[in-house]
Amino acid sequence: MRSAIPRPTNSEKMEQIRAAMAEILAGVLKEGFHGTAALELTVQDGTIQHIRRKVEQLER
């Protein structure tokens, strides 16, 4: 297994992931939210290709 040192090409994507996670958490960690949240990464040969976020709120 190779080292977990981030590739330079992933640096920008990793910042995008941190920002996306902060936005998701800000939206769902509040009173009245019921649902699911997900952050999905597509990685090819150790390089982050795509970031997908999904938030589904249940209607109550």
Steps between C-alpha positions, in 0.01 A plus 500: 500500500630845410537798729194716570685821407260712291595556137556863402224465241255420779571811709233717335246217505568435868418864577179462296414189703554685830281789381228264374497310829474826698206612283324165535544499878380859531186406313413176676616545859214722601175443677225384270716323242411136444668316215831382361816663375787353299829609351628270225846509345599345172870412501708367213856379559523699824372826349166649600292539186152604618328616818127440538283613785150385569256622763153353525254647746197303612168678489327461835 
